Amino acid sequence: MNIPPLLKNTIFIFIALLLLFSLSRNLFEYTDKLEFYSQFQDEVKELKENNKELKTKLKQSQDYYIVEREIRENLNLTKPGEMTVILPAITPTLTPTPTIYKTPPKQWIEVFWNK
């Protein structure tokens, strides 16, 4: 069976284009999946850090002394026989800026000679 060279070249080009199209599509899918994987890894890392923080908060909430300190500071509660002293917030006092006054002779000199 003798296939003409034009038909052979056409079939070869068609198969090459088909393989090239398939390869490019697979590359795009791979980059999308790689991006999804990196986002997923970032999310897992963030969730692990959040989980670690929550576990430490849980352990702190079970500690009697830390719970007592939080109650005293946030709710302003005291033990029987204790007194609470609440101090006002400290406001800074402003110092006035000094104004420089000129002596009368200097003022007259400026009026007459515009210095």
VOGU-3710 file (C-alpha; in Angstrom, 3 decimals, decimal comma):
1> mnippllknt> 0,000/0,000/0,000  1,483/3,229/-1,136  0,362/6,382/0,749  1,060/9,660/-1,013  3,575/11,898/0,830  1,120/14,823/1,088  -1,407/12,665/2,949  1,376/11,249/5,144  2,569/14,746/6,083  -0,980/15,922/6,748
11> ififiallll> -1,684/12,991/9,070  1,650/13,506/10,831  0,944/17,247/11,350  -2,581/16,495/12,593  -1,295/13,940/15,126  1,481/16,338/16,227  -1,040/19,179/16,752  -3,330/16,851/18,675  -0,472/15,780/20,958  0,656/19,397/21,387
21> fslsrnlfey> -2,875/20,470/22,312  -3,177/17,632/24,819  0,193/18,463/26,337  -0,636/22,161/26,730  -3,999/21,361/28,312  -2,315/19,002/30,790  0,253/21,678/31,660  -2,472/24,230/32,395  -4,342/21,734/34,554  -1,116/20,922/36,400
31> tdklefysqf> -0,413/24,596/37,166  -3,994/25,047/38,419  -3,665/22,015/40,684  -0,274/23,201/41,908  -1,757/26,591/42,804  -4,663/24,906/44,601  -2,203/22,742/46,524  -0,138/25,723/47,682  -3,288/27,570/48,798  -4,420/24,454/50,621
41> qdevkelken> -1,043/24,153/52,363  -1,233/27,810/53,471  -4,719/27,258/54,838  -3,612/24,131/56,717  -0,682/26,026/58,233  -2,980/28,869/59,305  -5,467/26,442/60,840  -2,703/24,646/62,746  -1,522/27,947/64,225  -5,089/28,845/65,156
51> nkelktklkq> -5,532/25,415/66,754  -2,342/25,888/68,769  -3,524/29,287/70,033  -6,907/27,866/70,985  -5,291/24,996/72,883  -3,142/27,412/74,891  -6,197/29,541/75,675  -8,032/26,412/76,800  -5,195/25,439/79,127  -5,058/28,984/80,498
61> sqdyyivere> -8,803/29,016/81,101  -8,464/25,868/83,184  -5,741/27,394/85,405  -7,276/28,775/88,621  -4,836/31,666/89,064  -5,197/32,948/85,519  -9,001/32,781/85,766  -8,885/34,673/89,061  -6,612/37,370/87,569  -8,938/37,802/84,562
71> irenlnltkp> -11,961/38,120/86,852  -10,204/40,709/89,016  -8,929/42,773/86,061  -11,887/42,657/83,690  -14,872/42,438/86,015  -13,385/44,500/88,879  -14,428/41,887/91,414  -12,689/41,529/94,764  -12,400/38,968/97,475  -14,325/39,566/100,714
81> gemtvilpai> -12,502/42,115/102,856  -10,569/43,717/99,979  -10,985/47,290/98,779  -10,765/48,416/95,186  -9,003/51,651/94,307  -9,699/53,060/90,862  -7,328/55,806/89,765  -8,266/58,316/87,079  -6,345/58,293/83,822  -3,293/60,503/83,809
91> tptltptpti> -3,599/63,473/81,492  -0,469/65,337/80,527  -0,342/69,025/81,425  0,636/71,388/78,666  3,265/74,016/79,336  2,635/77,355/77,686  5,162/78,590/75,166  6,882/81,783/76,286  6,299/84,913/74,217  9,203/87,243/73,752
101> yktppkqwie> 8,445/90,914/74,378  10,668/93,625/72,941  11,678/96,593/74,978  10,020/99,900/74,066  13,184/101,435/72,552  13,569/98,446/70,193  9,912/98,734/69,193  10,394/102,465/68,343  13,509/101,686/66,310  11,562/99,118/64,296
111> vfwnk> 8,726/101,589/63,696  10,992/104,415/62,408  13,736/102,467/60,616  11,748/99,349/59,564  14,237/96,867/60,848
//
